[in-house]
Amino acid sequence: MDDSQITPEQIAELQAKADKAEHLEEQLRERDERLAKVQDKELNFEKLRKASKEEKEKLLSEFTSKERMLVDEMESFRRESEDTRKEMMKNAKESVLEDLAGDNENLRKSIEEQAKEFIGDPKTPQEVEARLRKSYTLVTNLKPRSAPINRFVPSTSYTSPNVRQQKFVDTDEGRATFKQLFGREPGAILKKK
C-alpha cells in the first residue's frame, strides 16, 4: 500500500477526529467564557468591598436579585461585627484607663498619646490592656500597681480597746477549777509573791 493514497475509511476516520476536535475546542471556549464571568464576578465583589456608594450601586445593578441580597447581608454582618468589635475595644480601653489614671485627665491623655505611638492596631481587649499598661510605664516610669481589691494584705487580729482581758483564773469558773485542782484560791498564791 502506498502512503500517498488514503482509503475512504481512513478519510472518514480523520474527518470524525477533526469534528471531535472542533467540538472539544468549542466546549473549551465556552468553559473559558464561563470562568471569565465567574472571575469577573469575584473581582466585582472585591471592587464592591472597596467601592464608594455610587460605584456600589452601579456594580449591584449588574447582579441578580439573589446576589444583591447576599451582598447586602454580608455587608450588614460585616458592619455589625465591626461595630461590636469597636465597642468592645472602647470598653476595654476605658476600663484600663480608669484603673491606671483614675480622675487624672493629664495622665489619661499622656497614656493615650503614648499608646498611639505603638505600631499597628490591637486586635483583642488583652492587647489593648497590655499596650496601655506599657504606655503607663513609659509615661510615669513606674510599673502599674494591681488594683487595691486584688492586693495581698496580711490579716491581723483585732481587739477592742474597751474590753478588759481577764485571765481564766480570774473568772468564777476558773477559780472553782483552780480550787478543785489545788485545794486553795488562786489569789492566795498571787498574794504571796
URRA-V923254 format. One line per field, one symbol per residue. ss: DSSP state (H for helix, E for strand, L for the rest). psi: psi as a letter, one per 40 degrees, with the letter a starting at -180 (. if undefined). A space follows every 50 residues. Layout:
ss->???
psi->???
//
This chain:
ss->LLLLLLLHHHHHHHHHHHHHHHHHHHHHHHHHHHHHHHHHHHHHHHHHHH LLHHHHHHHHHLLLHHHHHHHHHHHHHHHHHHHHHHHHHHHHHHHHHHHH HLLLHHHHHHHHHHHHLLLLLLLLHHHHHHHHHHHHHHHHLLLLLLLHHH LLLLLLLLLLLLLLLLLHHHLHHHHHHHHHHHLLLHHHHHHHL
psi->iidehhidddddddddddddddddddddddddddddddddddddddddde iidddddddddeiidddddddddddddddddddddddddddddddddddd dbegddddddddddddeihiiididddddddddddddddefihhiiidde ihhiiiihhhdehhhiideeiddddddddddeeiiddddddd.
//
